[in-house]
Amino acid sequence: MARGKDIDGSAGVPTFYGKELRYQRESAGLTLQQLVEGSFYGPSHLSEIERGERRMPAELAEHVDKVLKTDGFFERRCEDVRKARRTGHAEYFERALEAEKYAETIEEWSPTVIPGLLQTEPYTRAVVQAAHPLASDAEVDEKVNASTARACLFEGERKTPEYWAILHESLLRHPMLPPEATADQLDRISALSRSRRIVPQILPWNCGPHPLMPSTVMIMTFPDAPPLVYTEAQYSGDTIDDPALVKKYRKAYDRLRAVALPPEASLAMIEEAAEDYRNGKQPR
């Protein structure tokens, strides 16, 4: 069996963990494909864990320990790796943060704020300061920089996930920034849509009762792992991988999409609102 490129285990906890995983796998004479057989994960997922680029899901760690007969080592050390990967984001968001980098599709519903992946720096700063009014400038800057770094998902020539966002119309009518900054924020959404990086839809304010009213939702699918759902409140969040719950969220999102305006009409509404703010008008 050919050996992969050497891993520098001294670079940090994730690479140390990954190097030990590769060592145990190769000592057992198994390929990546052979080790993941019987799990819901693909060999590319496991390869990225070995390189320290991706976290080990607890259920995959349990599977690996069983196949390699490592007495629960990898399952016990999952938490150590997760803690070592903190970067200025809330702890509860870390699993979703990593997952979005590898997602094949991302679908978001955000009724009260523009999704983080679409935010401009001023918008992110306003959200952070509203949530953490007593934070120091350095703490705010750390959170803002970490959040805006997520936007690289849509930059460059790299293959990006198919991204779909449903936004409530109130986000266009009740801005949290001055008019010019609000226009810039809406222009960003428009530019990403025009460049075919995202598909936005607007849920009309007068649509009445609709699915997913109480919560934000991000649904992610992957080519090498089961789908995930992430939901979030002001100071907490939850990453859901239970297949039955994921299926319920999936169906609810599809029903919500059916209630929203078509993408073309939604983009026109976004661009019209941006133009109104730039001209000092309140969008109708």
C-alpha angles and dihedrals in degrees: 000000000000116000120233126234111293117266122221101230091185092067092085147304096293093053092043088053092046094049091052090049092053091046092053093045094050092043087057090051094240130143121221089257093051093050095052095045109120093027130092093244133092130232093251089059091053092046091056090050090053090053091051092246099113136036123249113245111228093237092052091047089053090051092048092050090051095049096042093039091229095151097243095307097136095043091051093049096049091091092051091055093047092053091048091058098062111134111171095295123110113273092239091058098053098092092050091044092058094040095056090062090063100035122127091200133014122191120183137187115194117173100174109027135025108262115266094242090061100041125115118224095259091050092049091048091052091050093048094047092048091052095042107031094164097047118120121246089254092052091048091048091051092053093044094049092048092049098046090048087070089071090077084083087082098039134096128006096302118123107265129203119262099258125197123180128188112198129187114244090236088074087068096043102041108044125188094205135061115276098263093047090047090052089051091051092051090044089058091056090046093049093051090049094047090050089052094242095121142014115221126194128187122219107214116240092233098049092111125216112001141168121283094019097151102048151038115245135195117185118193130187126191138198092228107029141042118274122270135207122206122196126181143192127185098286104007142051140182132211110208125200101159103125095221093051093043088054091053092051090046092055093044091052091050090052090048091051089054091056095048125087117269115269094253094052091043093053091049090052092049093050093045091052091049091052091049092053091048089053093048095254130130109239113250 
